[in-house]
Amino acid sequence: MELPPFELERWLDEYEPQADLMLAESGVRSLPADRFDLDVGELGYVIPTDGDPRFRAQIAERYGRSADEVVLTCGTQEADYLTFMALLDAGDHAVVVSPTYQSLKSVPEAIGSVTEVRTEPPNWDLSVDAVADAIRPETRVVVLTNPSNPTGKYLGPETMEALYDLAADNDAYLLVDEVYRMLADDPHPPAAALGPRAISTAGVSKSYGLAGARVGWTVAEPELADAVRKWKDYTTISPPMLGQHIAKQALGEREAGILRENRDHARENRDRVAAFVDEYDLEWFEPVGVNAFPTVPEGFDSGNAFCRSVFKAESVVLAPGEVFGYPDRFRLGFGLHTTELEEGLERVGRHVENV
């Protein structure tokens, strides 16, 4: 198994430490630690290592599943990775809807093979027929993010039901990374609620503003969840004690307040980005979540060229569309603090005007 470099992470590693402003961050601005009780007693392992059974049961209720179908992980990235490792073998095939977060294509491709089903602007609509055409006898899983990272497209229940039926009819699974789902004003039912052949992965990082808690989860039928547990024993052993303690609070009585704040914050910042893309005559799809994926302004050859020049001239980090396979675009994260977003947009706009 040979994984390619994670292009987005390498890009951020190169530019973020030196930048004044980070407009490539893909989550909601982080909540302060003093909003939570941080006293966990001894900092030992979480026992059992797949998470507190009572907490897993609470998460399972959200999906109409049981506690033994939930595995807590160190973030959603680990949930995705471990699920692929548990699900796929050499010779297996995956259908991956793009654009998407790189690991959702790179990991299954490193194990077996991948057919990419591209969605296109302006509306980033997904053709279920195109997914059907991509399925082979050896297809094991259909993979997507919903809402999408980077486009913010949020597929509705009818499309998700059709994808589930398609996967199930072909003895495959539907794996949906739903880390942005709770930022929607009226979230659709999660994928894992569709039936046993659906898998949901999620966590508290993007929607809840708790990236540092490092808590995510996989929801899958019991046999597959057990396979995820076996793989997890070889990676992080257990989710972090402090992170799980915070996540319990965030998904408990505090949840409604946190989500209300974060949705309002995302909506207000989205309006600022809408004004920016309109002022500079860029094309975009108004997203669910906190990621915009607009076209590169005139005068720049590519997303890479644009983002490098913005960094050099204005010390602002953006993410080039090349890391998602769309070189005429760039990703702009607008979940950060509003004052930082406003200053960042002002700097980017100034650079566009000066070229």
C-alpha positions, -999 to 999 in steps of 0.1 A, spaced: 0 0 0 16 33 -11 -2 66 -4 5 97 -24 14 130 -6 -17 147 8 -15 177 -14 -37 200 6 -19 193 39 15 198 22 3 231 8 -9 243 42 23 230 59 43 252 35 23 284 38 2 286 69 31 290 95 44 321 77 10 337 69 -8 366 86 -43 353 77 -56 318 71 -85 317 46 -80 280 37 -93 267 70 -123 244 64 -141 245 98 -160 269 120 -138 291 142 -127 272 173 -147 275 205 -127 286 236 -118 258 260 -132 277 290 -167 270 277 -163 234 288 -156 215 320 -121 202 314 -116 181 345 -114 145 335 -94 133 365 -65 110 354 -55 113 318 -55 76 309 -69 56 280 -106 57 272 -119 23 282 -133 5 262 -110 18 235 -138 24 210 -154 49 233 -177 51 264 -206 27 257 -231 52 270 -218 79 248 -217 56 218 -253 47 225 -262 84 225 -245 89 191 -262 57 178 -296 71 186 -290 99 161 -287 73 133 -314 48 144 -285 23 152 -272 5 183 -241 13 203 -222 -17 189 -225 0 155 -205 31 166 -168 34 169 -152 66 183 -121 77 166 -95 104 167 -113 127 143 -133 120 111 -101 115 91 -93 84 111 -129 73 109 -127 74 71 -93 58 70 -101 29 93 -134 22 75 -116 19 42 -90 -4 58 -117 -26 73 -138 -27 42 -114 -30 12 -89 -56 0 -66 -57 -30 -87 -61 -61 -117 -43 -47 -131 -13 -64 -146 20 -52 -167 47 -69 -158 81 -56 -178 113 -62 -156 144 -68 -145 169 -60 -138 156 -26 -113 156 3 -83 138 -11 -81 109 14 -115 97 3 -100 89 -31 -64 83 -22 -69 56 5 -92 33 -15 -70 38 -46 -40 27 -26 -57 -5 -16 -76 -14 -48 -89 8 -77 -112 38 -80 -135 52 -106 -141 89 -102 -175 104 -109 -170 141 -114 -196 167 -107 -194 200 -125 -203 236 -120 -224 257 -118 -247 235 -96 -224 205 -89 -253 181 -95 -247 144 -91 -261 120 -117 -271 87 -100 -270 72 -135 -233 81 -138 -226 64 -105 -245 33 -117 -224 33 -149 -192 34 -128 -201 3 -107 -184 -30 -115 -189 -65 -101 -160 -59 -78 -173 -26 -65 -173 -26 -27 -182 10 -18 -196 43 -32 -180 73 -15 -189 109 -12 -190 139 12 -224 155 20 -224 184 23 -194 185 -1 -159 196 7 -150 218 -12 -181 228 -31 -207 230 -3 -233 211 -24 -258 193 -2 -275 164 -18 -311 159 -8 -329 128 6 -342 115 -28 -307 114 -42 -292 98 -11 -320 72 -11 -313 64 -48 -276 61 -41 -283 38 -12 -305 16 -32 -279 15 -60 -252 4 -36 -273 -21 -18 -286 -37 -50 -249 -42 -60 -239 -57 -27 -218 -26 -20 -218 0 8 -225 37 6 -199 56 27 -208 93 34 -185 117 52 -210 140 69 -187 162 90 -205 194 78 -241 181 80 -250 198 112 -242 232 98 -272 230 76 -302 250 89 -324 219 85 -301 188 83 -314 159 63 -314 124 79 -279 110 81 -268 83 56 -265 55 82 -303 59 89 -309 47 53 -302 11 62 -274 -15 70 -255 -9 37 -249 27 46 -220 41 66 -218 75 82 -186 92 94 -186 124 113 -171 143 142 -171 174 163 -145 194 144 -162 212 115 -198 218 126 -191 222 163 -159 243 162 -140 216 182 -112 205 158 -87 203 187 -109 178 206 -100 152 179 -132 131 182 -150 115 153 -169 83 147 -179 56 122 -215 43 122 -216 9 104 -233 -25 107 -219 -46 136 -196 -69 116 -180 -39 98 -178 -19 130 -159 -48 146 -135 -48 117 -130 -10 123 -122 -17 160 -96 -42 150 -78 -17 128 -81 10 154 -61 -12 179 -32 -7 155 -35 31 152 -46 53 181 -59 27 205 -86 50 219 -101 84 214 -85 111 236 -99 112 271 -102 150 272 -116 152 237 -143 126 245 -152 145 277 -156 178 257 -176 160 229 -201 146 254 -208 181 266 -210 195 230 -235 168 219 -255 171 251 -274 200 266 -250 225 250 -256 213 215 -285 234 205 -268 266 216 -235 257 199 -252 248 166 -273 279 166 -242 301 171 -222 283 145 -250 283 119 -256 321 124 -219 327 122 -216 307 90 -246 324 74 -233 359 82 -198 351 69 -213 335 38 -230 368 30 -197 385 32 -182 360 7 -212 364 -16 -206 401 -17 -169 395 -25 -175 371 -53 -201 394 -68 -178 424 -66 -150 406 -85 -173 388 -109 -164 353 -98 -186 322 -103 -195 301 -73 -222 279 -58 -236 292 -26 -226 264 -2 -239 246 29 -210 246 54 -181 270 55 -163 263 22 -166 284 -10 -151 271 -42 -151 301 -66 -134 305 -100 -100 320 -102 -101 358 -110 -91 370 -145 -54 376 -149 -43 344 -132 -35 312 -151 -46 287 -124 -56 282 -88 -20 275 -79 -7 307 -95 -34 328 -79 -30 313 -44 8 317 -45 6 353 -56 -19 361 -29 3 347 -3 34 365 -16 17 399 -20 -8 398 10 3 370 33 -31 353 30 -34 315 26 -60 301 2 -63 265 -11 -57 260 -49 -83 241 -68 -56 217 -81 -56 199 -48 -92 189 -55 -87 183 -92 -102 216 -104 -74 239 -114 -96 268 -124 -109 273 -88 -97 279 -53 -112 271 -19 -119 299 5 -129 289 41 -152 314 57 -157 298 91 -130 319 108 -136 349 130 -155 376 111 -129 403 116 -102 380 102 -124 371 72 -131 407 65 -94 417 65 -85 386 44 -112 394 18 -100 430 17 -64 419 11 -74 394 -16 -95 419 -33 -67 445 -33 -44 420 -49 -69 412 -76 -73 449 -84 -35 454 -85 -28 427 -110 
